[in-house]
Amino acid sequence: MNRHIDYRQVGNLSAIGLAYCVQVTPRVSLGATLNIWEDWFGENQWEQKTRDEGSGSFVGNAFGYSSASRDDYSFTGFNWNANLGVLWNITAQLTFGAVVKTPFTADLRHHSTFRSSINFPDFPGAGSTISTSSTEPERLRMPMSYGIGLAYRFSDQFTVAGDVYRTEWQDFELKDSHGNKTSPITGRPTSESDVDPTYQVRFGAEYLLMYPNYVIPLRAGIFYDPAPAEGSPDNYYGFSLGTGLAWGRFVFDVAYQYRFGRGVGESILQTLNFSQDIDEHTVYASLIVHF
């Protein structure tokens, strides 16, 4: 049997973050961000499409088949979570930071369609077609994550930093209207999935070019950023480069990130001995205005 499978996924998620921080003592600061997952910057939704086509023979009789499925997910209701952080200036040079991102459960609307057909050219009457469609409420449970980091300031110009961050992906699950719980990572029931937490490890440095009226930062970093998968996480690595400009009340930053993985993604199509090589190129930019 010969098969061709085409899988596509597209969508977006956005949130409004309302942040507040306070300096408890000259050395300790606390902060909190409330993330509101509403459709203010576009609908929080994603869709998955899979098309499977092929041909072969069964006890000497040729056949052809095709199937197409589409799943649309969208957030409904009011969904929110919080980020909680602490910053501790242990000494004038050494700073400790910690963050906790709380879990939350999002209400979803899931619309699915499926159609498949098989035909035998020599026996037309043996062919068949199946078509289904449904819309159901579901719940998506997002996991907790947390991390700690240290920064050491060698001088007013040069700083290095590192952090470790853990995400509890074993708690990531989708619950349908019948109470069935599945892992979105493996597509299998949660009780049958073997998904471990992931640990991100990052290390970077910053050097400031200081001038009378402005400052230009030079930044670089390396990281290990695994993705959750069945059995053990998929390994991803990368580096980043950044710069910017601090001038008066304005601070502008820009960074480039390269992230790659080799032989990853086996959990997506577990029965087909599937894997892939990933190369990601991302550009980040931010603008801060001090009032």
BALOBA-1460 file (C-alpha; in Angstrom, 3 decimals):
// residues 291
<rec num="1" residu="m" x="0.000" y="0.000" z="0.000"/>
<rec num="2" residu="n" x="1.213" y="3.503" z="-0.885"/>
<rec num="3" residu="r" x="0.121" y="6.448" z="1.262"/>
<rec num="4" residu="h" x="0.462" y="10.225" z="1.211"/>
<rec num="5" residu="i" x="-0.424" y="12.145" z="4.396"/>
<rec num="6" residu="d" x="-0.721" y="15.940" z="4.530"/>
<rec num="7" residu="y" x="-1.073" y="17.528" z="7.986"/>
<rec num="8" residu="r" x="-1.504" y="21.236" z="8.575"/>
<rec num="9" residu="q" x="-2.124" y="23.297" z="11.701"/>
<rec num="10" residu="v" x="-2.696" y="27.038" z="11.927"/>
<rec num="11" residu="g" x="-4.034" y="29.398" z="14.576"/>
<rec num="12" residu="n" x="-3.144" y="31.938" z="17.225"/>
<rec num="13" residu="l" x="-3.458" y="32.640" z="20.945"/>
<rec num="14" residu="s" x="-3.241" y="36.073" z="22.549"/>
<rec num="15" residu="a" x="-3.722" y="37.542" z="25.989"/>
<rec num="16" residu="i" x="-3.794" y="40.905" z="27.719"/>
<rec num="17" residu="g" x="-1.359" y="41.091" z="30.647"/>
<rec num="18" residu="l" x="-2.105" y="43.468" z="33.529"/>
<rec num="19" residu="a" x="1.069" y="43.733" z="35.635"/>
<rec num="20" residu="y" x="1.906" y="45.259" z="39.007"/>
<rec num="21" residu="c" x="5.093" y="45.211" z="41.066"/>
<rec num="22" residu="v" x="6.210" y="46.590" z="44.418"/>
<rec num="23" residu="q" x="9.588" y="47.028" z="46.102"/>
<rec num="24" residu="v" x="9.058" y="45.411" z="49.508"/>
<rec num="25" residu="t" x="12.545" y="46.269" z="50.748"/>
<rec num="26" residu="p" x="15.546" y="47.898" z="49.048"/>
<rec num="27" residu="r" x="16.679" y="44.375" z="48.109"/>
<rec num="28" residu="v" x="13.402" y="42.485" z="47.435"/>
<rec num="29" residu="s" x="10.700" y="43.165" z="44.832"/>
<rec num="30" residu="l" x="7.484" y="41.246" z="44.133"/>
<rec num="31" residu="g" x="5.469" y="41.239" z="40.938"/>
<rec num="32" residu="a" x="2.287" y="39.749" z="39.492"/>
<rec num="33" residu="t" x="0.704" y="39.648" z="36.052"/>
<rec num="34" residu="l" x="-2.916" y="38.760" z="35.340"/>
<rec num="35" residu="n" x="-3.263" y="37.240" z="31.848"/>
<rec num="36" residu="i" x="-6.744" y="37.571" z="30.334"/>
<rec num="37" residu="w" x="-7.256" y="35.225" z="27.365"/>
<rec num="38" residu="e" x="-9.900" y="37.157" z="25.423"/>
<rec num="39" residu="d" x="-10.368" y="37.827" z="21.680"/>
<rec num="40" residu="w" x="-9.313" y="41.486" z="21.832"/>
<rec num="41" residu="f" x="-6.389" y="41.045" z="19.405"/>
<rec num="42" residu="g" x="-7.881" y="38.283" z="17.273"/>
<rec num="43" residu="e" x="-9.801" y="35.111" z="17.959"/>
<rec num="44" residu="n" x="-8.088" y="32.589" z="20.218"/>
<rec num="45" residu="q" x="-8.477" y="29.584" z="17.956"/>
<rec num="46" residu="w" x="-6.631" y="26.999" z="15.908"/>
<rec num="47" residu="e" x="-7.488" y="24.397" z="13.301"/>
<rec num="48" residu="q" x="-5.943" y="21.064" z="12.324"/>
<rec num="49" residu="k" x="-6.392" y="19.481" z="8.898"/>
<rec num="50" residu="t" x="-5.284" y="15.999" z="7.898"/>
<rec num="51" residu="r" x="-5.638" y="14.437" z="4.448"/>
<rec num="52" residu="d" x="-4.716" y="10.810" z="3.801"/>
<rec num="53" residu="e" x="-4.680" y="9.326" z="0.278"/>
<rec num="54" residu="g" x="-3.378" y="6.044" z="-1.024"/>
<rec num="55" residu="s" x="-3.761" y="2.922" z="-3.110"/>
<rec num="56" residu="g" x="-2.901" y="-0.723" z="-2.835"/>
<rec num="57" residu="s" x="-4.242" y="-4.227" z="-3.265"/>
<rec num="58" residu="f" x="-6.241" y="-6.575" z="-1.067"/>
<rec num="59" residu="v" x="-6.100" y="-10.332" z="-1.881"/>
<rec num="60" residu="g" x="-5.141" y="-9.355" z="-5.421"/>
<rec num="61" residu="n" x="-7.813" y="-6.675" z="-5.892"/>
<rec num="62" residu="a" x="-6.659" y="-3.075" z="-6.455"/>
<rec num="63" residu="f" x="-8.225" y="-0.322" z="-4.355"/>
<rec num="64" residu="g" x="-7.901" y="3.396" z="-3.711"/>
<rec num="65" residu="y" x="-8.884" y="5.360" z="-0.645"/>
<rec num="66" residu="s" x="-8.902" y="8.886" z="0.751"/>
<rec num="67" residu="s" x="-9.849" y="10.532" z="4.019"/>
<rec num="68" residu="a" x="-10.005" y="14.118" z="5.226"/>
<rec num="69" residu="s" x="-10.508" y="15.436" z="8.751"/>
<rec num="70" residu="r" x="-10.714" y="18.931" z="10.173"/>
<rec num="71" residu="d" x="-10.806" y="19.996" z="13.812"/>
<rec num="72" residu="d" x="-11.516" y="23.608" z="14.821"/>
<rec num="73" residu="y" x="-10.911" y="24.736" z="18.421"/>
<rec num="74" residu="s" x="-11.789" y="28.134" z="19.878"/>
<rec num="75" residu="f" x="-11.726" y="29.597" z="23.391"/>
<rec num="76" residu="t" x="-15.082" y="30.436" z="24.945"/>
<rec num="77" residu="g" x="-16.026" y="32.156" z="28.180"/>
<rec num="78" residu="f" x="-13.655" y="34.077" z="30.446"/>
<rec num="79" residu="n" x="-10.222" y="32.457" z="30.798"/>
<rec num="80" residu="w" x="-7.331" y="33.768" z="32.883"/>
<rec num="81" residu="n" x="-4.175" y="32.833" z="34.751"/>
<rec num="82" residu="a" x="-1.429" y="34.640" z="36.674"/>
<rec num="83" residu="n" x="2.364" y="34.959" z="36.710"/>
<rec num="84" residu="l" x="3.956" y="35.556" z="40.119"/>
<rec num="85" residu="g" x="7.567" y="36.637" z="40.517"/>
<rec num="86" residu="v" x="10.202" y="37.708" z="43.013"/>
<rec num="87" residu="l" x="13.518" y="39.528" z="42.507"/>
<rec num="88" residu="w" x="16.121" y="39.492" z="45.274"/>
<rec num="89" residu="n" x="19.308" y="41.544" z="45.124"/>
<rec num="90" residu="i" x="21.436" y="39.270" z="47.298"/>
<rec num="91" residu="t" x="24.472" y="41.537" z="46.924"/>
<rec num="92" residu="a" x="25.339" y="44.526" z="44.765"/>
<rec num="93" residu="q" x="26.546" y="42.064" z="42.111"/>
<rec num="94" residu="l" x="24.333" y="38.948" z="42.535"/>
<rec num="95" residu="t" x="20.572" y="38.874" z="41.843"/>
<rec num="96" residu="f" x="18.164" y="35.951" z="42.281"/>
<rec num="97" residu="g" x="14.844" y="35.667" z="40.477"/>
<rec num="98" residu="a" x="11.937" y="33.219" z="40.535"/>
<rec num="99" residu="v" x="8.633" y="32.971" z="38.668"/>
<rec num="100" residu="v" x="5.519" y="30.775" z="38.866"/>
<rec num="101" residu="k" x="2.935" y="30.662" z="36.077"/>
<rec num="102" residu="t" x="-0.313" y="29.259" z="37.426"/>
<rec num="103" residu="p" x="-2.267" y="26.551" z="35.578"/>
<rec num="104" residu="f" x="-5.703" y="27.252" z="34.157"/>
<rec num="105" residu="t" x="-8.492" y="25.409" z="32.390"/>
<rec num="106" residu="a" x="-9.886" y="26.962" z="29.214"/>
<rec num="107" residu="d" x="-13.408" y="26.355" z="27.937"/>
<rec num="108" residu="l" x="-13.360" y="25.311" z="24.277"/>
<rec num="109" residu="r" x="-15.717" y="24.862" z="21.364"/>
<rec num="110" residu="h" x="-14.626" y="21.920" z="19.208"/>
<rec num="111" residu="h" x="-16.096" y="21.449" z="15.724"/>
<rec num="112" residu="s" x="-14.930" y="18.371" z="13.822"/>
<rec num="113" residu="t" x="-15.659" y="16.895" z="10.415"/>
<rec num="114" residu="f" x="-14.460" y="13.619" z="8.899"/>
<rec num="115" residu="r" x="-14.982" y="11.985" z="5.509"/>
<rec num="116" residu="s" x="-13.420" y="8.838" z="4.107"/>
<rec num="117" residu="s" x="-14.009" y="6.667" z="1.053"/>
<rec num="118" residu="i" x="-12.605" y="3.467" z="-0.432"/>
<rec num="119" residu="n" x="-13.201" y="2.102" z="-3.924"/>
<rec num="120" residu="f" x="-12.335" y="-1.086" z="-5.801"/>
<rec num="121" residu="p" x="-12.146" y="-0.367" z="-9.572"/>
<rec num="122" residu="d" x="-12.929" y="-4.001" z="-10.465"/>
<rec num="123" residu="f" x="-15.776" y="-4.259" z="-7.932"/>
<rec num="124" residu="p" x="-17.554" y="-0.837" z="-7.741"/>
<rec num="125" residu="g" x="-20.218" y="-2.177" z="-5.433"/>
<rec num="126" residu="a" x="-17.654" y="-2.989" z="-2.740"/>
<rec num="127" residu="g" x="-16.722" y="0.671" z="-2.205"/>
<rec num="128" residu="s" x="-18.040" y="2.780" z="0.659"/>
<rec num="129" residu="t" x="-18.075" y="6.342" z="1.985"/>
<rec num="130" residu="i" x="-18.285" y="7.564" z="5.586"/>
<rec num="131" residu="s" x="-18.978" y="11.163" z="6.667"/>
<rec num="132" residu="t" x="-19.403" y="12.589" z="10.183"/>
<rec num="133" residu="s" x="-19.673" y="16.048" z="11.765"/>
<rec num="134" residu="s" x="-20.030" y="17.233" z="15.369"/>
<rec num="135" residu="t" x="-19.725" y="20.281" z="17.618"/>
<rec num="136" residu="e" x="-19.024" y="19.819" z="21.328"/>
<rec num="137" residu="p" x="-17.900" y="21.812" z="24.365"/>
<rec num="138" residu="e" x="-14.531" y="20.733" z="25.724"/>
<rec num="139" residu="r" x="-12.038" y="21.846" z="28.359"/>
<rec num="140" residu="l" x="-8.294" y="22.316" z="27.877"/>
<rec num="141" residu="r" x="-6.173" y="22.129" z="31.013"/>
<rec num="142" residu="m" x="-2.953" y="24.140" z="30.750"/>
<rec num="143" residu="p" x="-0.070" y="23.069" z="33.015"/>
<rec num="144" residu="m" x="1.810" y="24.934" z="35.737"/>
<rec num="145" residu="s" x="5.355" y="26.110" z="35.037"/>
<rec num="146" residu="y" x="8.025" y="27.725" z="37.188"/>
<rec num="147" residu="g" x="11.675" y="28.672" z="37.133"/>
<rec num="148" residu="i" x="14.604" y="30.222" z="38.963"/>
<rec num="149" residu="g" x="17.562" y="32.248" z="37.737"/>
<rec num="150" residu="l" x="20.720" y="34.052" z="38.790"/>
<rec num="151" residu="a" x="22.454" y="37.105" z="37.344"/>
<rec num="152" residu="y" x="25.935" y="38.298" z="38.217"/>
<rec num="153" residu="r" x="26.983" y="41.863" z="37.483"/>
<rec num="154" residu="f" x="30.748" y="42.081" z="37.000"/>
<rec num="155" residu="s" x="30.566" y="45.827" z="36.350"/>
<rec num="156" residu="d" x="28.102" y="48.522" z="35.323"/>
<rec num="157" residu="q" x="28.650" y="47.343" z="31.762"/>
<rec num="158" residu="f" x="28.925" y="43.536" z="31.896"/>
<rec num="159" residu="t" x="26.363" y="41.029" z="33.261"/>
<rec num="160" residu="v" x="25.902" y="37.271" z="32.857"/>
<rec num="161" residu="a" x="22.763" y="35.302" z="33.723"/>
<rec num="162" residu="g" x="21.378" y="31.768" z="33.706"/>
<rec num="163" residu="d" x="18.076" y="30.116" z="34.551"/>
<rec num="164" residu="v" x="16.273" y="26.779" z="34.721"/>
<rec num="165" residu="y" x="12.554" y="26.509" z="33.932"/>
<rec num="166" residu="r" x="10.221" y="23.514" z="34.329"/>
<rec num="167" residu="t" x="6.792" y="22.893" z="32.734"/>
<rec num="168" residu="e" x="4.489" y="20.132" z="34.038"/>
<rec num="169" residu="w" x="3.409" y="18.782" z="30.631"/>
<rec num="170" residu="q" x="2.059" y="15.562" z="32.157"/>
<rec num="171" residu="d" x="-0.860" y="17.700" z="33.421"/>
<rec num="172" residu="f" x="-1.673" y="19.067" z="29.945"/>
<rec num="173" residu="e" x="-4.967" y="17.421" z="28.932"/>
<rec num="174" residu="l" x="-8.111" y="17.795" z="26.852"/>
<rec num="175" residu="k" x="-11.442" y="16.719" z="28.327"/>
<rec num="176" residu="d" x="-14.378" y="16.181" z="25.944"/>
<rec num="177" residu="s" x="-18.109" y="16.466" z="26.649"/>
<rec num="178" residu="h" x="-18.271" y="12.753" z="27.590"/>
<rec num="179" residu="g" x="-15.570" y="13.094" z="30.252"/>
<rec num="180" residu="n" x="-12.845" y="11.388" z="28.205"/>
<rec num="181" residu="k" x="-9.374" y="12.814" z="28.937"/>
<rec num="182" residu="t" x="-6.651" y="12.772" z="26.286"/>
<rec num="183" residu="s" x="-3.152" y="14.176" z="26.006"/>
<rec num="184" residu="p" x="-2.959" y="16.816" z="23.231"/>
<rec num="185" residu="i" x="0.720" y="15.846" z="22.924"/>
<rec num="186" residu="t" x="0.157" y="12.169" z="22.077"/>
<rec num="187" residu="g" x="-3.508" y="12.099" z="21.054"/>
<rec num="188" residu="r" x="-3.997" y="9.116" z="23.365"/>
<rec num="189" residu="p" x="-5.899" y="8.787" z="26.675"/>
<rec num="190" residu="t" x="-4.064" y="10.513" z="29.511"/>
<rec num="191" residu="s" x="-3.857" y="7.249" z="31.461"/>
<rec num="192" residu="e" x="-2.017" y="5.604" z="28.532"/>
<rec num="193" residu="s" x="0.342" y="8.498" z="27.755"/>
<rec num="194" residu="d" x="3.886" y="8.712" z="29.071"/>
<rec num="195" residu="v" x="4.748" y="12.432" z="29.038"/>
<rec num="196" residu="d" x="7.451" y="13.899" z="31.258"/>
<rec num="197" residu="p" x="8.000" y="17.498" z="32.391"/>
<rec num="198" residu="t" x="10.488" y="19.558" z="30.400"/>
<rec num="199" residu="y" x="13.417" y="21.583" z="31.723"/>
<rec num="200" residu="q" x="14.588" y="24.649" z="29.824"/>
<rec num="201" residu="v" x="18.153" y="25.788" z="30.527"/>
<rec num="202" residu="r" x="19.379" y="29.202" z="29.345"/>
<rec num="203" residu="f" x="22.609" y="31.152" z="29.696"/>
<rec num="204" residu="g" x="23.373" y="34.618" z="28.371"/>
<rec num="205" residu="a" x="25.455" y="37.742" z="28.711"/>
<rec num="206" residu="e" x="25.017" y="41.494" z="28.154"/>
<rec num="207" residu="y" x="27.598" y="44.210" z="27.546"/>
<rec num="208" residu="l" x="26.544" y="47.872" z="27.567"/>
<rec num="209" residu="l" x="28.142" y="50.475" z="25.326"/>
<rec num="210" residu="m" x="27.586" y="53.588" z="27.433"/>
<rec num="211" residu="y" x="27.592" y="57.071" z="25.901"/>
<rec num="212" residu="p" x="26.682" y="60.461" z="27.426"/>
<rec num="213" residu="n" x="23.135" y="60.538" z="25.993"/>
<rec num="214" residu="y" x="22.327" y="56.921" z="25.163"/>
<rec num="215" residu="v" x="23.216" y="53.269" z="25.800"/>
<rec num="216" residu="i" x="23.545" y="50.433" z="23.271"/>
<rec num="217" residu="p" x="23.361" y="46.870" z="24.681"/>
<rec num="218" residu="l" x="25.053" y="43.883" z="23.043"/>
<rec num="219" residu="r" x="23.519" y="40.535" z="24.038"/>
<rec num="220" residu="a" x="24.067" y="36.849" z="23.259"/>
<rec num="221" residu="g" x="22.754" y="33.610" z="24.692"/>
<rec num="222" residu="i" x="22.513" y="29.840" z="24.264"/>
<rec num="223" residu="f" x="19.732" y="27.539" z="25.428"/>
<rec num="224" residu="y" x="18.296" y="24.044" z="25.657"/>
<rec num="225" residu="d" x="14.528" y="24.152" z="25.017"/>
<rec num="226" residu="p" x="12.983" y="20.645" z="24.836"/>
<rec num="227" residu="a" x="9.441" y="19.975" z="23.618"/>
<rec num="228" residu="p" x="7.111" y="17.481" z="25.338"/>
<rec num="229" residu="a" x="6.751" y="14.100" z="23.641"/>
<rec num="230" residu="e" x="5.788" y="10.500" z="24.342"/>
<rec num="231" residu="g" x="8.415" y="8.627" z="26.345"/>
<rec num="232" residu="s" x="10.932" y="11.450" z="26.662"/>
<rec num="233" residu="p" x="11.046" y="15.099" z="25.517"/>
<rec num="234" residu="d" x="12.274" y="16.048" z="22.047"/>
<rec num="235" residu="n" x="15.608" y="17.853" z="22.253"/>
<rec num="236" residu="y" x="15.840" y="21.392" z="20.883"/>
<rec num="237" residu="y" x="18.818" y="23.740" z="21.114"/>
<rec num="238" residu="g" x="19.538" y="27.263" z="19.984"/>
<rec num="239" residu="f" x="21.171" y="30.635" z="20.386"/>
<rec num="240" residu="s" x="20.110" y="34.277" z="20.364"/>
<rec num="241" residu="l" x="21.674" y="37.630" z="19.495"/>
<rec num="242" residu="g" x="20.281" y="41.015" z="20.497"/>
<rec num="243" residu="t" x="20.841" y="44.733" z="20.701"/>
<rec num="244" residu="g" x="18.813" y="47.908" z="21.181"/>
<rec num="245" residu="l" x="18.897" y="51.541" z="22.200"/>
<rec num="246" residu="a" x="18.157" y="53.291" z="25.511"/>
<rec num="247" residu="w" x="17.649" y="57.003" z="24.966"/>
<rec num="248" residu="g" x="15.893" y="59.262" z="27.442"/>
<rec num="249" residu="r" x="12.474" y="57.852" z="28.292"/>
<rec num="250" residu="f" x="12.624" y="55.271" z="25.502"/>
<rec num="251" residu="v" x="14.108" y="51.770" z="25.516"/>
<rec num="252" residu="f" x="14.010" y="49.776" z="22.283"/>
<rec num="253" residu="d" x="15.199" y="46.159" z="22.065"/>
<rec num="254" residu="v" x="15.447" y="43.668" z="19.198"/>
<rec num="255" residu="a" x="16.671" y="40.064" z="19.202"/>
<rec num="256" residu="y" x="17.113" y="37.183" z="16.761"/>
<rec num="257" residu="q" x="16.695" y="33.568" z="17.877"/>
<rec num="258" residu="y" x="17.605" y="30.339" z="16.095"/>
<rec num="259" residu="r" x="16.138" y="27.103" z="17.487"/>
<rec num="260" residu="f" x="16.627" y="23.651" z="15.995"/>
<rec num="261" residu="g" x="15.786" y="19.994" z="16.622"/>
<rec num="262" residu="r" x="16.852" y="16.840" z="14.815"/>
<rec num="263" residu="g" x="14.822" y="13.639" z="14.527"/>
<rec num="264" residu="v" x="11.941" y="15.057" z="16.580"/>
<rec num="265" residu="g" x="8.153" y="14.721" z="16.377"/>
<rec num="266" residu="e" x="7.804" y="10.955" z="16.602"/>
<rec num="267" residu="s" x="4.791" y="11.384" z="18.912"/>
<rec num="268" residu="i" x="2.750" y="13.031" z="16.148"/>
<rec num="269" residu="l" x="2.359" y="9.930" z="13.951"/>
<rec num="270" residu="q" x="3.505" y="7.121" z="16.205"/>
<rec num="271" residu="t" x="2.499" y="4.221" z="13.946"/>
<rec num="272" residu="l" x="4.357" y="5.485" z="10.859"/>
<rec num="273" residu="n" x="7.975" y="5.661" z="12.101"/>
<rec num="274" residu="f" x="7.795" y="9.424" z="11.508"/>
<rec num="275" residu="s" x="10.315" y="12.075" z="12.558"/>
<rec num="276" residu="q" x="11.410" y="15.453" z="11.303"/>
<rec num="277" residu="d" x="14.165" y="18.060" z="11.456"/>
<rec num="278" residu="i" x="13.109" y="21.517" z="12.674"/>
<rec num="279" residu="d" x="14.752" y="24.902" z="12.059"/>
<rec num="280" residu="e" x="13.058" y="27.986" z="13.549"/>
<rec num="281" residu="h" x="14.043" y="31.601" z="13.021"/>
<rec num="282" residu="t" x="12.342" y="34.190" z="15.252"/>
<rec num="283" residu="v" x="12.733" y="37.962" z="15.662"/>
<rec num="284" residu="y" x="11.528" y="39.698" z="18.846"/>
<rec num="285" residu="a" x="11.156" y="43.444" z="19.378"/>
<rec num="286" residu="s" x="9.927" y="45.614" z="22.237"/>
<rec num="287" residu="l" x="9.502" y="49.284" z="23.086"/>
<rec num="288" residu="i" x="9.335" y="50.657" z="26.641"/>
<rec num="289" residu="v" x="8.331" y="54.258" z="27.408"/>
<rec num="290" residu="h" x="8.992" y="55.592" z="30.938"/>
<rec num="291" residu="f" x="6.515" y="58.211" z="32.163"/>
